[in-house]
């Protein structure tokens, strides 16, 4: 096996994990989670991803990397006025809907008809707030961005 294959998989996993971790933490903060609850969220998500990845890779006999719902985390992080219970309930309902999407072919076909540009635009509309806020922090610590 060429060295580029596992290196590519490693880079994809780190980028996918690191990019979304900030959204998960922001979502936890948005619903008022304390440090222990935030750590619990991150741990549960990491363990779930590890189990899914291992099972799917074993079942398909090929490398599979699973991911968490970036749009869902971004939406929770961009919201306000919700409690931890509301957020957990929203994630449970979302998980059930995602499972239904995978199990019922008519629903899968219906969702696949959503244009990628529309789905990307919806995600961008949520994530742009994070990018703007990141730029707004530059005056507070200009040395961090200009090293």
C-alpha positions in Angstrom: 0.0 0.0 0.0 1.3 3.4 -0.9 2.0 5.7 2.0 -0.2 8.4 0.6 -3.3 6.4 1.3 -3.2 6.3 5.1 -1.7 9.8 5.2 -4.7 11.1 3.2 -7.1 9.3 5.5 -5.3 10.8 8.5 -5.4 14.3 7.1 -9.1 13.9 6.1 -10.0 12.7 9.6 -8.1 15.5 11.4 -9.5 18.3 9.2 -13.0 16.9 9.4 -12.7 16.6 13.2 -10.9 19.8 13.9 -13.2 21.9 11.7 -16.3 20.7 13.3 -15.1 20.5 16.9 -15.4 24.3 17.2 -19.0 24.1 16.1 -19.8 21.5 18.6 -18.3 23.5 21.4 -20.1 26.7 20.2 -23.3 24.7 20.1 -22.7 23.6 23.7 -22.0 27.1 24.8 -25.1 28.4 23.0 -27.4 26.1 25.1 -25.6 26.9 28.3 -23.7 23.7 28.7 -21.0 23.6 31.4 -17.5 22.2 30.9 -18.5 18.7 32.0 -21.5 18.6 29.6 -19.5 20.0 26.8 -16.8 17.3 27.4 -19.6 14.7 27.5 -20.9 15.8 24.1 -17.5 15.7 22.5 -16.7 12.3 24.1 -20.0 10.8 23.0 -19.6 12.1 19.5 -16.1 10.8 19.2 -17.0 7.4 20.5 -20.0 7.2 18.2 -17.9 8.1 15.2 -15.2 5.6 16.1 -17.7 2.8 16.5 -19.5 3.8 13.2 -16.2 4.0 11.3 -15.0 0.6 12.7 -18.2 -1.2 12.0 -18.7 0.3 8.5 -15.1 -0.3 7.5 -15.3 -3.9 8.7 -18.7 -4.5 7.0 -17.7 -3.0 3.7 -14.1 -4.3 3.8 -12.9 -0.8 2.8 -12.0 2.3 4.8 -15.0 4.4 5.8 -14.9 7.6 7.8 -18.0 8.9 9.4 -18.7 12.4 10.4 -21.1 14.4 12.6 -23.8 16.8 11.4 -21.9 20.1 10.7 -25.1 21.9 9.6 -27.0 20.7 12.7 -24.3 21.8 15.1 -23.9 25.1 13.3 -27.7 25.7 13.5 -27.7 25.0 17.3 -24.6 27.1 17.8 -26.2 30.0 15.9 -29.4 29.8 17.9 -30.3 31.3 21.3 -32.9 30.8 23.9 -32.7 27.0 23.9 -31.9 24.8 26.9 -29.6 21.8 27.0 -32.7 19.5 27.0 -34.0 21.3 23.9 -30.7 20.7 22.1 -30.4 17.1 23.1 -34.0 16.5 21.9 -33.3 18.2 18.6 -30.3 16.0 18.0 -32.3 12.8 18.9 -35.1 13.8 16.5 -32.5 14.7 13.8 -30.8 11.3 14.3 -34.1 9.5 13.9 -34.9 11.5 10.7 -31.4 10.7 9.3 -32.0 7.0 10.0 -35.4 7.2 8.3 -33.8 8.9 5.3 -31.3 6.0 4.9 -34.0 3.3 5.4 -36.8 4.6 3.2 -35.9 4.9 -0.5 -38.6 7.4 -1.4 -37.4 9.8 1.3 -33.8 9.2 0.2 -34.7 10.1 -3.4 -36.7 13.1 -2.4 -33.8 14.6 -0.3 -31.3 13.8 -3.1 -33.3 16.1 -5.3 -32.3 19.1 -3.2 -29.6 20.9 -5.3 -26.2 20.9 -3.8 -25.9 24.6 -4.3 -29.1 25.1 -2.1 -27.8 22.9 0.6 -24.4 24.6 0.5 -26.0 28.0 0.6 -28.0 27.0 3.7 -24.9 25.8 5.5 -23.0 28.9 4.4 -25.7 31.2 5.8 -25.2 29.6 9.2 -21.4 29.3 9.1 -20.8 32.9 7.8 -21.6 34.2 11.3 -18.8 32.2 12.8 -16.3 33.5 10.1 -17.4 37.1 10.7 -17.1 36.7 14.5 -13.6 35.2 14.0 -12.5 38.2 12.1 -14.0 40.6 14.7 -11.7 39.1 17.3 -8.5 40.3 15.5 -8.5 43.7 17.2 -8.6 42.0 20.6 -5.5 39.9 19.9 -3.8 41.1 16.7 -0.6 39.2 17.5 -2.3 35.9 17.0 -3.1 36.4 13.4 0.1 38.2 12.2 2.9 35.9 13.4 
